């Protein structure tokens, strides 16, 4: 069904590699465009189709022999989209990504019903689906804030992205030089578009072995990329990103403008970071621990910029390292 497709190179020109002039580089448009079964638009055009014209049967649907590639694709996607398992399957994984790793069967069912019908007879209305996920009582009920079975581990890339967006990170060169962050030993253990398989970085049903999570028959998908090495690697990476005077890789640097303005007041600084990063979910114990570390060095309104920056860097790093932040509720 999905045979006979390749990249669409029509009217695109390869350019010589700067490093290896004898090699040519495909333009980025070739991977942004939809793939095509029109072989005349391929990198190496040809006249014959590469699509299998045999009869195909799956999930109770038969695609007749000699059905062309585009028609076969439409039939296949329509069949998959309308399968009764899709609503619950998609809804549960979206709840896991956005709200909690262990949604109740009722929560999944309520969202799946909206996927199946948005109230106006439309199936797969994602605006309605995400609204249902985020506004469900299981997502908004304050009781979930103290429940040990509610919430999810924040993915490392999303933590890093949150840092960059919240603190005004900019690229000093304009190139946004951020290396591959896949290495768990000295980076995030996760990098955009670099999942080790088409099944993402972790399985939706992953259970960390020999843990209270396993004992209580719960799942924690994001824990599949958490281990002793990744925990240390994450802290070291964020310390470099947050606290380098020259920025990450001497390029990407945050401004911390509003944090520096209140840096002499550790209580105000922590309250701001708690609101900004965790939705005010830092516990009093966590705040007290971080405050003690900050107050060990005196910083006043007349302190040097370097001293003020060090306090902001430390406060930000300790919040990013705290369990109160790492578990999103």
N, C-alpha and C positions, 0 to 999 in steps of 0.2 A: 504493500500500500504506500509506503513512504520511500520507494525507490525512484531513482531517476532525477534527483534534485542536486544542484550544485550552486556555487556562488555566482551571482550575477555581475559579470564584468563588462557589460555592454557600455561602450564609450568611456571606459576607464583606462588610464595609462599607468603602468608601473614606473617607478622612479629608481635610479641607481642608488644602492646603499652607500652612505658616506664612509662607513668603515670598510666595506668590501665592495668596491665599485663594480666588480664583475657580477655581483648578484643584484637582483631587482626586488623592490619592495612593493607589495600590493597596496593600493590606496585603501584608507579606512572605510570608504563607502562600500567596498566589496563585502564587508561583514555587517554593515548596518542595513543594507538592502535585504529585502526578502530573497530567499533562495528561489531558484527558478528551474523548471523542467524544460525550458526552451533551450535546447543545446546550442543554438546559434549565439546565445548570450554568455556562454561559458568562457573561462580563461583560455581554453583550447577548443574553439567552436567545432561542432561536428553536425552532421545532417541526421544521423539516426538517434532515436530515443533510447534512453537507458532505463526506462520504466518497465517494470515487469507487467506484461499484459495478461498474465494468468488470472484465473478466478481466485478470489480471496474470500474466506469465511471467518468471521470472528464475532463473538458476543451476539450470536443470533442474526447477524447481518451478512449478506452475501454481496460482494462486489463482482458483477459479471466479468467474464473474460473480455479482453479488448477494451476495457474502460481506461481512458487516458489518465495521466498522472494527476492533473488538477481536480478532475471529477472524483477520482479515487480518494484524494486527500480530503475533499469536502465531505464525502460520505463517511469516511473514517472519523473525522473530527466531530461531525454531527452525532454519530453513534456514541462516541465516548462522552460527549458533553451531555447527552440526554440519558446516560445510564443512571439508574437510581442510586448507585453507590457514590456518585461524584459529589452530591450535595453534602452528605455527612463527612466524606473524606476531606474535601476542601475546607469545609467549615471548621473541623477539628484542628487541622494544621494551622489555619489562620488564627484561631483562638490561641493555640500554643505559641505562635510567633508574636502575638500582640498582647496577650493578657496573662495566661496561666498555663503551665505545663499539664495540669490535670483537671481539665474542665469536666463538669458532671455530664452525664448522658443527656440530662434535660437541657443544659446549656447548648450542647452540640445540636440537639434536635431542634431547638428554637431557631438557631441560626440556619440550619439546613432547610427548614421550612421556608425561610425568607429566600434562600438561594433558589429553591424550587419555584417559588412564586412570590414576587415582591409586593403582592397585594393588587397588582394590576395585570396579572397574567403573564408577567415577564420572568423568564428563568435566567439566572446568572447575572442579575443586576448587582454588580459589585459595590456600588454606592450604598445600596440598601443592605447588603451583606455586612460591610464593615461598620455601618451604623448600628446594625443589630448586635455585632460583636462588642463594640465599645460602650453601648448604652444598656447592655443587659444587666440585670440586677447582680449577677454573679461577678461582673466586672466593676460595678460601681459601689457595691455594698461595703461600708466601712469595716464590717466584721472581717473582711478578707485581709485587712492590714495586719491583724494579729494571728491569723490562721497559719499554721506551719505547712499546710497543704496547698496554699494559694500563692501564686507568683511564678516567676521564671528567672533563670539566670540571664543576665544581659550578655549578648554576644560581644566579644572583644572589639570587633570592627565598629559596632554601634556605640560602644563606650568612647572609642577614639573619635568617631564622627561627632558625638555629642560634645566632647571637649572642643573640637575645632569650631563648631557652630556657636557654642555658648560664649566662648571667650574671644571671638573676633579674629580667629586665625587667618593669616594672610601669607602669601608667598612673596618673599623678598625679591626673588628673581622673576616671578611671574610664571615659572615653570611648574610649580607645585611638585617639587622633587620629593616624592615619597616612594621609597623602595618597596619591593615585595615584602609584605608583612606576614608571610606564611610560617616562618620559622618560630616554633614555640619556645626555643631556648633563649632567644634574645629579641623577640618581637611579639606580635599578637597571637601567633598560632592560627591565624585566619587572615585571608586577603580577599578583597572583592573579586568575584568572577574566577576564583581559583579553588573552588571546592574540589576535593579529590575524586569525586564521582558526580554523576547526574543526580544522585540522591542527596545532595547537599553535604554539609560538613558533618552532620550527625543524623541519626535515625530518630524519627518522631517517637518511637517507643523505647528509646535507650534507658536502661536502668543501671546506675552506678553500682557495681558489685560491692558486697560487704559494707553496705551503708544503711542508715535508718530509712532512706528512701526505698531501698529494696525490701527491707523488713516490712514496710507498710504498703507494699505492692503499688508504689507510685512510679512515675517516670520523670526523668529530668534530661531531656534531649541535649541541651547545651553542655551538660557535664561530660559528654563524650569527647570534647576537645579541652577538658580541664584535667590537669595532672600536676604533680609536684614541679615539673620543669616549666610548664606553661604559666603557673602562678608567678614564679620568680621572673620569668621572661616578660610577662605583662607589666609587672611593677617596674622593672628596669627600663622597658620601652617607654612607659608613660612618664617616668622620671625624666628621661631625656627629652621627650616631647614637651612636657609641661615646664620644666625648669631650666632649659638651655637658653642662655642669653642670646645665642645666635639662631635659635629655633631648631626644629627637627631637620637633620641633615644640613644644618646651616642655611635653611631656606624657609621652612614653614614655622611661623612664630605667632603666638597669641598676644593680644594687647593687654588684657586684664584691666581695662580702663576703670570700670566701676568698682572692681575689687580693690584696686590700689587706692581709690578714694576713701575707703573705710578700713584700710589695713591696720590702723592703730587700735581699732576696736575689735578684738577677736570674737566677741559674741556676735556682733553685727555681721562680721565676715562669715562666720560659720552659719548663721541663719540664712544669709544670702546663698551660700553654696548648697545648703540643704534644700532650699526651695528650688534653686536652679537645676540641680542635678538629680535630686531624689524625690521631688514633690513633697518636701518637708517630712521625709520619713527617716531622717537620721535620729536615732534614739538619744535620750539625754546622756546615757552612758557613753555612747560613741562621741558625742559632742564634747563631753568633759575630758575624754582621753585625748582628743585632738587639740582641745584648748590648752591642756597642760603642756603639750609638746610645743605649741606656738608661743605660749607665755614664757617658756624657758629662756627666750631671747627677747629683750626689750626692743620694741619698735614704736616710735612716736611719730607725730606729724612732721617733726623736723629731722627724722632719720634720713639717711641717704636713700636714693632710689634703689640701689642694689640691695640694701637691707629690707626695704619694703617688698621688693620683688621676691626675695627669698622666702619671706613669710607667706606671700600669696602662693608661691610654687608649692611650699610644704603643705599648706592647708588644702590646696586643690588635690595634690597627690594622695594625701591621707583619706580624703573623701572617696576618691576613685578606688582606693584599696579596701575600703570598709565593706563588710558584709551587708550593711544596711543599704548601700548603694548597689552592690553587685547583684543582689536579688531584687528584681523589679516587682513591685506590688501595686 
